[in-house]
Amino acid sequence: MTILINKEPTYNAKENYTLMKATRNIQLRALRYSDIQLLYEWVNDPEIVKYTYSFHPVSEMEHEEWFDSLSQLKSKVLFGIEVKEGERLIILIIRSF
């Protein structure tokens, strides 16, 4: 297992330093601004969100406002799990503390 240090600006309560763990194929990492488009697609896909909450389309502006608000969160930390090959995000984790 490898410990990674995130170098890109992150959008979570622990944005100044983020230690992450990795296996051979996947890694846990902080959410990045570059994830915004993929998360927008996910939140607007009824098949993805049908088991999490009531589906309603989200505008790009609403999504950007939500994403920008993540840096202000004090009681939650957001992480992503990505496939190392191609650095493809596959899961978003929101952890309250």
FIKOLZA-1660 file (N, C-alpha, C; in steps of 0.1 Angstrom, whole numbers, plus 5000, padded with zeros to 4 digits):
% residues 97
   i   px   py   pz ch aa at
   1 5008 4988 5000  A  M  N
   1 5000 5000 5000  A  M CA
   1 5009 5012 5000  A  M  C
   2 5005 5022 4992  A  T  N
   2 5013 5035 4991  A  T CA
   2 5005 5046 4997  A  T  C
   3 5012 5056 5003  A  I  N
   3 5006 5068 5008  A  I CA
   3 5009 5079 4997  A  I  C
   4 4999 5086 4993  A  L  N
   4 5000 5096 4983  A  L CA
   4 4997 5109 4989  A  L  C
   5 5003 5120 4984  A  I  N
   5 5000 5133 4988  A  I CA
   5 4994 5141 4976  A  I  C
   6 4983 5146 4978  A  N  N
   6 4976 5153 4967  A  N CA
   6 4983 5166 4964  A  N  C
   7 4985 5169 4952  A  K  N
   7 4992 5182 4948  A  K CA
   7 4983 5192 4942  A  K  C
   8 4971 5187 4937  A  E  N
   8 4962 5196 4930  A  E CA
   8 4952 5202 4940  A  E  C
   9 4948 5215 4938  A  P  N
   9 4938 5220 4948  A  P CA
   9 4926 5211 4949  A  P  C
  10 4922 5209 4962  A  T  N
  10 4911 5200 4965  A  T CA
  10 4899 5208 4970  A  T  C
  11 4888 5201 4971  A  Y  N
  11 4875 5207 4975  A  Y CA
  11 4870 5199 4986  A  Y  C
  12 4875 5200 4998  A  N  N
  12 4870 5194 5010  A  N CA
  12 4876 5201 5022  A  N  C
  13 4871 5197 5034  A  A  N
  13 4875 5204 5046  A  A CA
  13 4890 5202 5050  A  A  C
  14 4897 5192 5044  A  K  N
  14 4911 5190 5047  A  K CA
  14 4919 5194 5035  A  K  C
  15 4917 5205 5028  A  E  N
  15 4923 5208 5016  A  E CA
  15 4938 5211 5016  A  E  C
  16 4943 5215 5027  A  N  N
  16 4957 5218 5028  A  N CA
  16 4967 5207 5027  A  N  C
  17 4962 5195 5032  A  Y  N
  17 4970 5183 5031  A  Y CA
  17 4961 5171 5031  A  Y  C
  18 4964 5162 5022  A  T  N
  18 4955 5151 5021  A  T CA
  18 4964 5138 5019  A  T  C
  19 4965 5130 5028  A  L  N
  19 4972 5117 5027  A  L CA
  19 4962 5107 5022  A  L  C
  20 4966 5100 5012  A  M  N
  20 4957 5090 5006  A  M CA
  20 4964 5076 5005  A  M  C
  21 4956 5066 5005  A  K  N
  21 4962 5052 5004  A  K CA
  21 4958 5047 4990  A  K  C
  22 4967 5038 4985  A  A  N
  22 4965 5032 4972  A  A CA
  22 4968 5017 4973  A  A  C
  23 4961 5010 4964  A  T  N
  23 4964 4996 4962  A  T CA
  23 4970 4995 4948  A  T  C
  24 4972 4983 4943  A  R  N
  24 4978 4982 4929  A  R CA
  24 4970 4988 4918  A  R  C
  25 4956 4988 4920  A  N  N
  25 4947 4992 4909  A  N CA
  25 4939 5004 4912  A  N  C
  26 4937 5007 4924  A  I  N
  26 4928 5019 4928  A  I CA
  26 4935 5027 4938  A  I  C
  27 4931 5040 4939  A  Q  N
  27 4936 5049 4950  A  Q CA
  27 4925 5058 4955  A  Q  C
  28 4926 5061 4968  A  L  N
  28 4917 5071 4974  A  L CA
  28 4924 5084 4973  A  L  C
  29 4916 5094 4969  A  R  N
  29 4922 5107 4967  A  R CA
  29 4912 5118 4970  A  R  C
  30 4917 5130 4972  A  A  N
  30 4908 5142 4975  A  A CA
  30 4901 5145 4962  A  A  C
  31 4889 5151 4963  A  L  N
  31 4881 5155 4952  A  L CA
  31 4888 5167 4946  A  L  C
  32 4888 5168 4932  A  R  N
  32 4895 5179 4925  A  R CA
  32 4886 5187 4917  A  R  C
  33 4889 5199 4914  A  Y  N
  33 4881 5207 4905  A  Y CA
  33 4879 5200 4891  A  Y  C
  34 4889 5193 4887  A  S  N
  34 4888 5186 4874  A  S CA
  34 4878 5175 4874  A  S  C
  35 4872 5172 4886  A  D  N
  35 4861 5162 4887  A  D CA
  35 4848 5168 4884  A  D  C
  36 4847 5181 4883  A  I  N
  36 4833 5187 4883  A  I CA
  36 4824 5183 4872  A  I  C
  37 4830 5181 4860  A  Q  N
  37 4821 5177 4848  A  Q CA
  37 4816 5162 4850  A  Q  C
  38 4825 5153 4855  A  L  N
  38 4820 5140 4857  A  L CA
  38 4809 5139 4868  A  L  C
  39 4811 5146 4879  A  L  N
  39 4801 5146 4889  A  L CA
  39 4788 5153 4885  A  L  C
  40 4789 5162 4876  A  Y  N
  40 4777 5168 4870  A  Y CA
  40 4769 5158 4862  A  Y  C
  41 4777 5150 4854  A  E  N
  41 4770 5139 4846  A  E CA
  41 4764 5129 4855  A  E  C
  42 4771 5125 4866  A  W  N
  42 4766 5116 4875  A  W CA
  42 4753 5120 4882  A  W  C
  43 4752 5133 4887  A  V  N
  43 4741 5138 4894  A  V CA
  43 4729 5140 4885  A  V  C
  44 4731 5141 4872  A  N  N
  44 4720 5142 4863  A  N CA
  44 4716 5129 4856  A  N  C
  45 4722 5118 4860  A  D  N
  45 4719 5105 4855  A  D CA
  45 4709 5098 4864  A  D  C
  46 4696 5096 4860  A  P  N
  46 4686 5090 4869  A  P CA
  46 4690 5076 4873  A  P  C
  47 4697 5069 4865  A  E  N
  47 4701 5055 4868  A  E CA
  47 4711 5055 4880  A  E  C
  48 4720 5065 4880  A  I  N
  48 4730 5065 4891  A  I CA
  48 4724 5070 4904  A  I  C
  49 4715 5080 4904  A  V  N
  49 4710 5086 4916  A  V CA
  49 4697 5080 4921  A  V  C
  50 4691 5071 4914  A  K  N
  50 4677 5066 4918  A  K CA
  50 4677 5060 4931  A  K  C
  51 4687 5054 4937  A  Y  N
  51 4687 5048 4950  A  Y CA
  51 4693 5057 4961  A  Y  C
  52 4697 5069 4958  A  T  N
  52 4703 5078 4968  A  T CA
  52 4693 5089 4973  A  T  C
  53 4686 5095 4964  A  Y  N
  53 4677 5106 4968  A  Y CA
  53 4667 5108 4956  A  Y  C
  54 4658 5117 4958  A  S  N
  54 4648 5120 4947  A  S CA
  54 4655 5127 4936  A  S  C
  55 4653 5122 4924  A  F  N
  55 4660 5127 4912  A  F CA
  55 4653 5140 4908  A  F  C
  56 4661 5150 4905  A  H  N
  56 4657 5162 4898  A  H CA
  56 4669 5167 4890  A  H  C
  57 4667 5171 4878  A  P  N
  57 4678 5176 4870  A  P CA
  57 4685 5188 4878  A  P  C
  58 4698 5189 4877  A  V  N
  58 4706 5199 4883  A  V CA
  58 4712 5207 4872  A  V  C
  59 4711 5221 4872  A  S  N
  59 4717 5229 4862  A  S CA
  59 4732 5230 4864  A  S  C
  60 4739 5234 4854  A  E  N
  60 4753 5236 4855  A  E CA
  60 4756 5246 4866  A  E  C
  61 4748 5257 4867  A  M  N
  61 4751 5267 4877  A  M CA
  61 4749 5262 4891  A  M  C
  62 4738 5254 4893  A  E  N
  62 4736 5248 4906  A  E CA
  62 4747 5239 4910  A  E  C
  63 4752 5231 4900  A  H  N
  63 4762 5222 4903  A  H CA
  63 4775 5229 4906  A  H  C
  64 4779 5240 4899  A  E  N
  64 4791 5247 4902  A  E CA
  64 4790 5254 4916  A  E  C
  65 4778 5259 4919  A  E  N
  65 4776 5265 4933  A  E CA
  65 4778 5254 4944  A  E  C
  66 4773 5242 4941  A  W  N
  66 4774 5231 4951  A  W CA
  66 4789 5228 4952  A  W  C
  67 4796 5226 4941  A  F  N
  67 4810 5223 4941  A  F CA
  67 4818 5233 4948  A  F  C
  68 4816 5246 4945  A  D  N
  68 4823 5257 4951  A  D CA
  68 4821 5257 4966  A  D  C
  69 4809 5253 4971  A  S  N
  69 4806 5253 4985  A  S CA
  69 4813 5242 4993  A  S  C
  70 4819 5232 4986  A  L  N
  70 4825 5221 4992  A  L CA
  70 4837 5226 5001  A  L  C
  71 4844 5236 4996  A  S  N
  71 4856 5241 5003  A  S CA
  71 4853 5247 5016  A  S  C
  72 4840 5251 5018  A  Q  N
  72 4835 5257 5031  A  Q CA
  72 4831 5247 5041  A  Q  C
  73 4829 5234 5037  A  L  N
  73 4824 5224 5046  A  L CA
  73 4834 5222 5058  A  L  C
  74 4828 5222 5070  A  K  N
  74 4837 5219 5082  A  K CA
  74 4834 5206 5088  A  K  C
  75 4822 5200 5085  A  S  N
  75 4818 5187 5091  A  S CA
  75 4818 5176 5081  A  S  C
  76 4823 5178 5069  A  K  N
  76 4823 5167 5059  A  K CA
  76 4836 5167 5052  A  K  C
  77 4841 5156 5048  A  V  N
  77 4853 5155 5039  A  V CA
  77 4849 5147 5027  A  V  C
  78 4853 5151 5015  A  L  N
  78 4849 5144 5003  A  L CA
  78 4862 5138 4997  A  L  C
  79 4860 5125 4993  A  F  N
  79 4871 5118 4986  A  F CA
  79 4866 5111 4974  A  F  C
  80 4875 5107 4966  A  G  N
  80 4871 5099 4954  A  G CA
  80 4880 5087 4954  A  G  C
  81 4874 5076 4948  A  I  N
  81 4882 5064 4945  A  I CA
  81 4884 5064 4930  A  I  C
  82 4896 5062 4926  A  E  N
  82 4898 5062 4912  A  E CA
  82 4907 5050 4908  A  E  C
  83 4905 5046 4895  A  V  N
  83 4913 5036 4889  A  V CA
  83 4926 5043 4885  A  V  C
  84 4937 5037 4890  A  K  N
  84 4950 5043 4888  A  K CA
  84 4953 5044 4873  A  K  C
  85 4950 5034 4865  A  E  N
  85 4953 5035 4851  A  E CA
  85 4943 5044 4844  A  E  C
  86 4947 5055 4839  A  G  N
  86 4939 5065 4834  A  G CA
  86 4933 5075 4844  A  G  C
  87 4936 5073 4856  A  E  N
  87 4931 5082 4867  A  E CA
  87 4916 5085 4866  A  E  C
  88 4908 5075 4864  A  R  N
  88 4894 5076 4862  A  R CA
  88 4886 5075 4875  A  R  C
  89 4879 5085 4879  A  L  N
  89 4871 5085 4892  A  L CA
  89 4860 5075 4890  A  L  C
  90 4858 5067 4900  A  I  N
  90 4847 5057 4900  A  I CA
  90 4837 5058 4911  A  I  C
  91 4841 5065 4922  A  I  N
  91 4832 5066 4934  A  I CA
  91 4835 5079 4941  A  I  C
  92 4824 5085 4945  A  L  N
  92 4825 5097 4954  A  L CA
  92 4821 5093 4968  A  L  C
  93 4829 5097 4978  A  I  N
  93 4827 5094 4992  A  I CA
  93 4825 5107 4999  A  I  C
  94 4814 5108 5007  A  I  N
  94 4812 5120 5015  A  I CA
  94 4811 5115 5029  A  I  C
  95 4821 5119 5037  A  R  N
  95 4822 5114 5051  A  R CA
  95 4820 5125 5061  A  R  C
  96 4810 5123 5070  A  S  N
  96 4807 5133 5080  A  S CA
  96 4815 5130 5093  A  S  C
  97 4819 5140 5100  A  F  N
  97 4826 5137 5113  A  F CA
  97 4822 5147 5123  A  F  C
% end
